[in-house]
Amino acid sequence: MDTLPPLNPLRAFEAAGRLQSIRRAADELLVTPGAVSRQVQRLETFLGVRLFRRDPREIVLTSEGEQYLAAITRHLDGIREETQKLTGRKMVEILRVRAYTTFSMKWLIPRLSSFHELNPTTEVRLTTSNETVDFERENVDGAIRLGDGTWPGVEVDRVMKNELLPLCTPAFQARHALKEVDDLGHVPLLHSLVRPDDWRYWLEAAGGRSVDPYAGPKYASSTLAYQATLEGQGVMIAQKALFLDDLRSGRLVAPFDRALDRGDFTYYFLYPRNRLRNPAFRRFRVWLLEQAEIAGHTTEPVKPGG
């Protein structure tokens, strides 16, 4: 037993290494950051090896730390699994995911039940925000963001195409006889303040030179613009992938069959690489990308993380 490391320091090291943060490890273990630091230092003293390089704002695993963390994670996961089998108690693991309000309501939430059915011991806590995510300071495991795919310091998976398409109700289209793109100059264009230039991009591609792309009511989110569209108040510029159910059900129609693919500017799943050490997170990532593939939003194969 002399070579068995002290278990509390081992647990503190595993949490700090997995999360790449003393503060986040302290939050998870319900102790102070100072307590986690002392436990990690105690383990380093026991092993006679430095496990972390300590910079002013972050900790980084040394090569020895990386190797040791990978080894003990396998054993700790085995202990958790066997304990669950023995006691019959489900130990729920929490994943914290951030996304946009409209993406969450129109695409992610309707599919989340299938993930929970497949992973009953994993709880996804979904929050919404338009702000940039800071994985170093915030308790977030992964975030779905709109951008060009270049986020330094994190892993990035492309989720779906970003195709812009005008939508309105069938009654609105019939009432205003929308046939030509320039007909949009005679009806209210509904905008999301989160993406203020979407109408301009689409009109330029569709040849709507006489239509003011910034005219019409502005809303704080696409969710509000969507509700105004359902009420027959105008035509929204929508991201097609999020409103396919509305198109299939006939709640909304596309008066012009001209979708603009924004290319690399689309939805991505962002996360720190160390999250891939967590089996529950790896399962969520694969599930998310598979859901996008099933829905036909992407043709890229889903690669398991690791």
C-alpha positions in Angstrom: 0.0 0.0 0.0 3.0 2.3 0.3 2.9 3.1 -3.4 -0.8 4.0 -3.5 -1.1 7.8 -3.8 -3.3 9.7 -1.4 -6.8 9.6 -2.8 -8.1 13.1 -2.0 -5.1 14.7 -3.9 -5.6 12.2 -6.7 -9.2 13.3 -7.0 -8.3 17.0 -6.9 -5.6 16.4 -9.7 -8.1 14.5 -11.9 -10.7 17.3 -11.7 -8.1 20.1 -12.2 -6.5 18.2 -15.1 -9.8 17.4 -16.8 -11.1 20.9 -16.5 -7.8 22.6 -17.0 -8.7 25.0 -14.1 -8.1 25.0 -10.4 -11.1 27.3 -9.9 -13.5 25.0 -11.9 -12.2 22.0 -10.1 -12.9 23.7 -6.8 -16.4 24.4 -7.9 -17.0 20.8 -8.9 -15.5 19.4 -5.6 -17.2 22.1 -3.4 -13.9 23.3 -1.9 -11.8 26.4 -2.3 -9.3 26.9 -5.1 -6.6 27.0 -2.4 -7.6 23.6 -1.1 -7.3 22.1 -4.7 -3.9 23.7 -5.2 -2.6 22.3 -1.9 -4.0 18.8 -2.7 -2.3 18.9 -6.2 1.0 20.0 -4.6 0.7 17.2 -2.1 0.3 14.7 -4.9 3.3 16.2 -6.8 5.4 15.9 -3.6 4.3 12.2 -3.2 5.2 11.4 -6.9 8.3 13.6 -7.1 7.0 14.9 -10.4 5.6 18.2 -11.6 2.1 17.6 -13.0 1.3 21.2 -14.0 3.0 24.2 -15.3 1.6 27.2 -13.5 1.1 30.4 -15.5 -0.4 33.6 -14.1 -3.8 32.9 -15.5 -3.9 29.2 -16.2 -2.5 25.8 -15.4 -1.1 23.5 -18.1 -0.4 19.8 -17.8 3.2 18.8 -18.2 3.9 15.8 -20.4 4.1 13.6 -17.2 0.8 15.1 -16.0 -0.9 14.3 -19.3 0.3 10.7 -19.2 -0.7 10.3 -15.6 -4.1 11.9 -16.0 -4.9 9.6 -18.9 -4.0 6.5 -16.9 -5.8 7.4 -13.7 -8.9 8.6 -15.6 -9.5 5.1 -17.0 -9.2 3.6 -13.5 -11.5 6.2 -11.9 -14.1 5.7 -14.6 -14.0 2.0 -13.8 -14.4 2.6 -10.1 -17.4 4.8 -10.8 -19.0 2.3 -13.1 -18.5 -0.7 -10.7 -19.8 1.4 -7.8 -22.9 2.2 -9.7 -23.4 -1.5 -10.6 -22.9 -2.5 -7.0 -25.2 0.1 -5.3 -27.8 0.4 -8.1 -27.6 4.2 -7.7 -27.4 6.3 -10.8 -24.7 9.0 -10.5 -25.9 11.8 -12.7 -23.2 13.7 -14.6 -24.0 17.3 -15.6 -23.0 18.8 -19.0 -23.4 22.5 -19.3 -24.1 23.6 -22.9 -24.7 27.1 -24.2 -26.5 28.0 -27.4 -28.6 30.8 -29.0 -32.3 31.1 -28.0 -33.7 30.4 -31.4 -31.3 27.5 -32.1 -32.2 26.0 -28.7 -36.0 26.3 -29.2 -36.3 25.4 -32.8 -33.6 22.7 -33.2 -31.8 21.5 -30.1 -34.6 21.2 -27.5 -36.9 19.1 -29.7 -34.0 16.6 -30.1 -32.6 16.5 -26.6 -35.1 13.9 -25.3 -33.4 11.3 -27.6 -30.0 12.1 -26.0 -31.4 11.7 -22.5 -33.1 8.4 -23.4 -29.8 7.0 -24.6 -27.9 8.6 -21.7 -30.1 8.5 -18.6 -27.2 9.3 -16.2 -26.2 12.5 -18.1 -28.1 15.7 -17.6 -27.7 18.5 -20.2 -28.1 21.9 -18.6 -28.8 24.2 -21.5 -28.4 28.0 -21.2 -28.9 30.6 -23.9 -26.8 33.7 -24.6 -25.6 35.8 -27.5 -22.4 36.7 -25.7 -19.0 35.3 -26.5 -18.2 32.3 -24.3 -15.1 32.3 -22.1 -14.3 28.7 -21.1 -11.6 29.8 -18.7 -13.9 31.9 -16.6 -17.3 30.3 -17.2 -18.7 27.0 -16.1 -19.5 25.9 -19.7 -18.5 22.6 -21.3 -19.5 23.3 -24.9 -21.2 26.1 -26.8 -22.9 26.4 -30.2 -21.8 29.6 -31.8 -22.3 31.3 -35.2 -19.1 32.4 -36.9 -16.5 31.7 -39.6 -15.0 28.6 -37.8 -11.9 30.3 -36.4 -11.8 30.4 -32.6 -8.3 30.2 -31.1 -7.6 27.9 -28.3 -10.6 25.6 -28.6 -11.8 22.6 -30.6 -14.4 23.4 -33.4 -16.9 21.1 -35.1 -19.1 22.4 -37.9 -22.7 21.6 -37.1 -24.8 22.6 -40.1 -25.2 24.8 -43.1 -26.3 28.4 -42.7 -28.8 29.0 -45.5 -30.8 32.2 -45.5 -34.3 32.1 -46.8 -37.3 34.6 -46.6 -40.3 33.1 -44.8 -43.9 34.2 -44.2 -47.3 32.6 -43.6 -49.3 31.2 -46.5 -52.0 33.8 -45.9 -49.4 36.7 -46.0 -48.0 35.5 -49.2 -51.5 35.2 -50.8 -52.6 38.6 -49.5 -49.5 40.4 -50.9 -49.0 38.3 -54.0 -45.3 37.9 -53.5 -43.9 36.7 -56.8 -40.9 38.8 -57.6 -38.0 39.7 -55.3 -38.7 43.4 -55.7 -42.2 42.8 -54.3 -40.5 42.7 -50.9 -40.2 46.5 -51.1 -43.9 46.8 -50.5 -44.1 44.6 -47.3 -42.5 44.8 -43.8 -39.2 43.0 -43.6 -38.7 41.5 -40.1 -35.1 41.6 -38.7 -33.1 40.0 -35.9 -30.8 42.5 -34.2 -28.4 39.6 -33.6 -27.9 39.2 -37.4 -28.7 42.7 -38.8 -27.2 42.2 -42.2 -28.9 38.9 -43.2 -31.5 40.7 -45.4 -28.8 42.6 -47.2 -26.8 39.4 -47.9 -29.9 37.6 -49.3 -31.2 40.6 -51.4 -27.8 41.1 -53.0 -27.6 37.5 -54.0 -31.2 37.4 -55.2 -30.9 40.7 -57.2 -33.3 42.7 -55.1 -31.7 46.0 -55.9 -34.7 48.2 -55.2 -35.5 46.8 -51.8 -34.1 48.6 -48.7 -32.4 45.7 -46.7 -32.6 47.6 -43.4 -36.2 48.7 -43.5 -38.8 47.2 -41.3 -39.2 46.1 -37.6 -36.2 44.9 -35.6 -36.3 42.3 -32.9 -33.9 41.2 -30.2 -33.8 37.7 -31.5 -35.0 35.5 -34.3 -37.5 33.9 -31.9 -39.3 37.2 -31.6 -39.1 37.8 -35.4 -40.5 34.3 -35.9 -43.5 35.0 -33.6 -44.2 38.3 -35.5 -44.1 36.3 -38.8 -46.6 33.8 -37.5 -48.9 36.7 -36.6 -48.8 37.8 -40.2 -46.8 41.0 -39.6 -44.3 40.6 -42.3 -41.5 38.4 -43.9 -38.6 37.2 -41.8 -35.1 36.3 -43.1 -34.6 32.9 -41.5 -31.9 30.3 -41.2 -33.5 27.4 -43.1 -32.2 24.6 -41.0 -34.0 26.0 -37.9 -37.4 26.3 -39.5 -37.7 23.1 -41.6 -40.6 21.8 -39.3 -42.5 25.0 -40.0 -42.0 24.6 -43.8 -43.0 20.9 -43.7 -46.1 21.6 -41.6 -47.2 24.5 -43.8 -47.1 27.0 -41.0 -44.6 29.0 -43.0 -43.8 29.1 -46.7 -40.8 30.4 -48.7 -42.2 32.8 -51.3 -38.9 32.7 -53.2 -37.1 29.4 -53.7 -33.7 31.1 -53.4 -31.6 30.1 -50.3 -28.3 31.7 -49.8 -25.6 29.5 -48.3 -23.3 31.6 -46.2 -20.5 29.0 -46.6 -18.1 28.9 -43.6 -20.1 31.4 -41.7 -22.4 29.0 -39.9 -23.0 27.2 -36.6 -20.2 25.4 -34.8 -19.8 23.4 -31.6 -16.9 24.9 -29.5 -15.3 23.2 -26.5 -11.9 23.0 -24.8 -9.9 19.9 -25.9 -9.7 18.7 -22.3 -13.5 18.1 -22.3 -12.9 15.1 -24.6 -11.5 13.3 -21.6 -15.0 13.1 -20.3 -16.9 10.1 -21.8 -20.3 11.8 -21.3 -19.1 14.8 -23.2 -17.7 12.7 -26.0 -21.1 11.0 -26.3 -22.9 14.3 -26.4 -20.6 15.6 -29.1 -21.1 12.6 -31.3 -24.9 12.7 -30.7 -25.0 16.4 -31.6 -23.2 15.9 -34.9 -25.1 12.8 -35.8 -28.4 14.7 -35.3 -27.2 17.3 -37.7 -26.2 14.6 -40.2 -29.5 12.8 -39.8 -31.4 16.1 -40.4 -29.4 16.5 -43.6 -27.7 19.7 -42.5 -24.2 18.5 -43.2 -22.5 15.9 -45.4 -19.4 15.8 -43.3 -18.8 12.4 -41.5 -19.0 12.4 -37.7 -15.7 11.5 -36.1 -15.6 10.3 -32.5 -13.6 12.7 -30.3 -10.6 11.6 -28.4 
